[in-house]
């Protein structure tokens, strides 16, 4: 019995020490001393060494991952663009309104951008107030009613889907000539031939710009006069607030 226990302890504490490829000392337990006899166990042991002692990430790899992270952060759009405020598009739409004969970019005009319309509505209300006319409520009321009416009309006329934001954006940007007319009314009265002429010019300017943008966005090239008429009526209401 004692002889058997000694043999068991000798087999239990029989180990082999060797050095792996990375210079680490690895202890392999071989209870029956058959590692040298069976080549399959050598393959199994080397496989276990590779699994246990995996190489750590080099500093070059970590630095490259850090560079990728910084590049991804640089490619992220600015905060204002994520919030829907793109000053480049605002400037392009403003130039399209200021130049009625410039072809409109339908892809840009189809975006729901309300930054310019809100600024122009506020500017119109402020210039009217500077001329002694506090008509903020009329400006907002006519704007909301006109957007709903034009949305219904364009939905019936166009074969493409129409969005509320697109209609409000186009009508708001095309309000810019009337804002200029209201600013002129602060320094000079519009009660006369000059004022009426400038008012008619502003109405035609706004209506033509809005109809041009609508037909390019909604592919209604043969219906510009039909779109020009209701747009002119809408901007005529804003002009009446400015003149009288």
C-alpha positions as CSV (number, residue, x, y, z in Angstrom):
1,X,0.0,0.0,0.0
2,X,2.8,2.5,0.9
3,X,4.6,1.6,-2.3
4,X,1.5,2.4,-4.3
5,X,1.2,5.8,-2.6
6,X,4.8,6.7,-3.4
7,X,4.3,5.8,-7.0
8,X,1.1,7.9,-7.2
9,X,2.9,10.9,-5.6
10,X,5.8,10.5,-8.0
11,X,3.4,10.4,-11.0
12,X,1.4,13.3,-9.6
13,X,4.4,15.7,-9.2
14,X,6.1,14.7,-12.4
15,X,6.3,17.8,-14.6
16,X,8.3,19.1,-17.5
17,X,9.6,22.7,-17.9
18,X,10.4,24.2,-21.3
19,X,10.6,27.7,-22.8
20,X,8.1,28.9,-25.4
21,X,8.7,31.2,-28.4
22,X,8.3,34.4,-26.3
23,X,10.8,33.5,-23.7
24,X,8.2,32.4,-21.0
25,X,8.8,29.3,-18.9
26,X,5.8,27.0,-19.3
27,X,5.1,24.1,-17.0
28,X,3.5,21.1,-18.6
29,X,2.1,18.4,-16.4
30,X,2.5,14.9,-17.7
31,X,1.2,12.4,-15.2
32,X,2.3,9.3,-17.1
33,X,5.5,10.5,-18.6
34,X,4.3,9.8,-22.1
35,X,5.0,13.2,-23.7
36,X,8.2,12.0,-25.3
37,X,6.5,8.8,-26.4
38,X,3.4,10.2,-28.1
39,X,4.0,13.0,-30.7
40,X,0.3,13.9,-30.6
41,X,0.7,15.2,-27.1
42,X,3.5,17.4,-28.3
43,X,1.2,19.0,-30.8
44,X,-1.5,19.4,-28.2
45,X,0.9,21.0,-25.8
46,X,2.2,23.5,-28.4
47,X,-1.4,24.3,-29.3
48,X,-2.3,25.0,-25.7
49,X,0.8,27.2,-25.3
50,X,-0.3,29.4,-28.2
51,X,-3.8,29.7,-26.8
52,X,-2.6,30.6,-23.3
53,X,0.2,33.0,-24.3
54,X,-1.3,35.2,-26.9
55,X,0.8,38.2,-28.0
56,X,-0.3,41.5,-26.6
57,X,-1.2,44.4,-28.9
58,X,1.8,46.4,-30.0
59,X,2.0,50.1,-29.4
60,X,1.9,50.7,-33.2
61,X,-1.5,48.9,-33.4
62,X,-2.9,50.9,-30.5
63,X,-1.6,54.2,-32.0
64,X,-3.2,53.3,-35.4
65,X,-6.5,52.6,-33.7
66,X,-6.2,55.9,-31.9
67,X,-5.6,57.6,-35.3
68,X,-8.7,56.0,-36.7
69,X,-10.7,57.3,-33.8
70,X,-9.5,60.8,-34.3
71,X,-10.1,60.6,-38.1
72,X,-13.7,59.4,-37.4
73,X,-14.2,62.3,-35.0
74,X,-12.9,64.7,-37.6
75,X,-15.3,63.3,-40.3
76,X,-18.3,63.9,-38.0
77,X,-20.5,66.8,-39.2
78,X,-20.7,70.0,-37.1
79,X,-23.3,70.3,-34.5
80,X,-25.4,72.9,-36.4
81,X,-25.6,70.6,-39.4
82,X,-26.8,67.8,-37.3
83,X,-29.5,70.1,-35.9
84,X,-30.6,71.0,-39.5
85,X,-28.9,74.4,-39.7
86,X,-26.6,74.5,-42.8
87,X,-25.5,78.1,-43.5
88,X,-24.1,77.0,-46.9
89,X,-27.5,75.9,-48.0
90,X,-29.1,79.0,-46.6
91,X,-26.7,81.1,-48.6
92,X,-27.4,79.1,-51.8
93,X,-31.1,79.4,-51.4
94,X,-30.9,83.1,-50.7
95,X,-28.9,83.6,-53.9
96,X,-31.4,81.6,-55.8
97,X,-34.2,84.0,-54.6
98,X,-32.2,87.1,-55.2
99,X,-31.5,86.0,-58.8
100,X,-34.9,85.0,-60.3
101,X,-33.3,83.9,-63.6
102,X,-30.8,81.5,-61.9
103,X,-31.8,77.8,-62.3
104,X,-32.9,76.3,-59.0
105,X,-31.2,73.2,-57.6
106,X,-34.1,70.9,-56.8
107,X,-32.1,68.7,-54.5
108,X,-31.2,71.6,-52.2
109,X,-34.6,73.2,-52.4
110,X,-36.4,70.0,-51.4
111,X,-34.7,70.0,-48.0
112,X,-36.8,71.0,-45.0
113,X,-34.8,74.1,-43.9
114,X,-36.7,76.6,-41.8
115,X,-33.7,78.6,-40.6
116,X,-34.0,81.2,-43.4
117,X,-37.8,81.5,-43.3
118,X,-37.8,82.1,-39.6
119,X,-35.1,84.8,-39.8
120,X,-36.9,86.5,-42.7
121,X,-40.3,86.5,-40.9
122,X,-38.6,88.0,-37.8
123,X,-36.9,90.6,-40.0
124,X,-40.1,91.5,-41.7
125,X,-41.9,92.0,-38.3
126,X,-39.0,94.1,-37.0
127,X,-38.9,96.4,-40.0
128,X,-42.7,96.8,-39.9
129,X,-42.4,97.7,-36.2
130,X,-39.7,100.2,-37.0
131,X,-42.1,101.8,-39.5
132,X,-44.7,102.1,-36.7
133,X,-46.7,99.0,-37.7
134,X,-46.8,96.2,-35.0
135,X,-48.0,93.4,-37.3
136,X,-46.2,90.3,-35.9
137,X,-49.5,88.4,-35.5
138,X,-50.6,89.2,-39.0
139,X,-47.2,88.0,-40.4
140,X,-47.3,84.7,-38.6
141,X,-51.0,84.2,-39.4
142,X,-50.7,84.9,-43.1
143,X,-47.6,82.7,-43.2
144,X,-49.3,79.7,-41.6
145,X,-52.5,80.1,-43.7
146,X,-50.5,80.5,-46.9
147,X,-48.3,77.5,-46.2
148,X,-51.4,75.3,-45.7
149,X,-53.2,76.6,-48.8
150,X,-50.1,76.2,-51.0
151,X,-49.6,72.7,-49.7
152,X,-53.1,71.6,-50.6
153,X,-52.8,73.3,-54.0
154,X,-49.5,71.7,-54.9
155,X,-50.6,68.3,-53.7
156,X,-53.5,68.5,-56.2
157,X,-51.3,69.7,-59.0
158,X,-48.1,67.6,-58.6
159,X,-47.7,63.9,-59.2
160,X,-44.8,63.8,-56.8
161,X,-45.3,63.9,-53.0
162,X,-45.2,67.3,-51.4
163,X,-44.0,67.9,-47.8
164,X,-45.1,70.7,-45.4
165,X,-41.5,71.6,-44.7
166,X,-40.6,72.1,-48.3
167,X,-43.6,74.4,-49.0
168,X,-42.9,76.5,-45.8
169,X,-39.1,76.7,-46.7
170,X,-39.7,77.9,-50.2
171,X,-42.3,80.4,-49.3
172,X,-40.2,81.7,-46.4
173,X,-37.1,82.2,-48.5
174,X,-39.0,83.9,-51.3
175,X,-40.2,86.5,-48.7
176,X,-36.8,88.2,-48.9
177,X,-37.7,90.9,-51.5
178,X,-40.7,92.0,-49.3
179,X,-38.3,92.3,-46.4
180,X,-36.2,94.7,-48.4
181,X,-39.3,96.6,-49.4
182,X,-40.3,96.9,-45.7
183,X,-36.8,98.1,-44.8
184,X,-37.1,100.8,-47.5
185,X,-40.5,101.8,-46.0
186,X,-38.7,102.7,-42.8
187,X,-36.9,105.6,-44.5
188,X,-39.3,106.5,-47.3
189,X,-43.1,106.4,-47.6
190,X,-44.6,103.9,-50.0
191,X,-47.8,106.0,-50.5
192,X,-47.2,107.1,-54.1
193,X,-46.2,106.0,-57.5
194,X,-42.7,104.9,-56.4
195,X,-44.1,102.9,-53.5
196,X,-46.7,101.2,-55.7
197,X,-44.2,100.4,-58.4
198,X,-41.8,98.9,-55.9
199,X,-44.6,96.9,-54.3
200,X,-45.6,95.4,-57.7
201,X,-42.0,94.6,-58.4
202,X,-41.6,92.9,-55.1
203,X,-44.8,90.8,-55.6
204,X,-43.7,89.7,-59.1
205,X,-40.2,89.0,-57.8
206,X,-41.4,86.8,-54.9
207,X,-44.0,85.0,-57.0
208,X,-41.7,84.3,-59.9
209,X,-38.9,83.0,-57.5
210,X,-41.3,80.8,-55.6
211,X,-42.9,79.3,-58.7
212,X,-39.5,78.7,-60.3
213,X,-38.4,76.7,-57.2
214,X,-41.6,74.8,-56.9
215,X,-41.6,73.6,-60.6
216,X,-37.9,72.6,-60.4
217,X,-38.4,70.7,-57.1
218,X,-41.7,69.0,-58.1
219,X,-41.0,68.6,-61.8
220,X,-43.9,70.9,-63.0
221,X,-42.2,72.7,-65.8
222,X,-45.4,73.3,-67.8
223,X,-47.3,74.7,-64.9
224,X,-45.3,77.7,-63.7
225,X,-48.0,80.3,-64.5
226,X,-50.5,78.2,-62.5
227,X,-48.2,78.2,-59.5
228,X,-47.2,81.9,-60.0
229,X,-50.7,83.2,-59.6
230,X,-51.5,81.8,-56.0
231,X,-47.9,82.7,-54.9
232,X,-48.5,86.3,-56.1
233,X,-51.7,86.5,-54.2
234,X,-50.0,85.3,-51.0
235,X,-47.1,87.8,-51.3
236,X,-49.6,90.5,-52.2
237,X,-51.0,90.2,-48.7
238,X,-47.6,90.8,-47.2
239,X,-47.1,93.8,-49.4
240,X,-50.4,95.3,-48.2
241,X,-49.1,95.1,-44.7
242,X,-46.0,96.9,-45.8
243,X,-47.6,99.7,-47.9
244,X,-50.6,100.5,-45.7
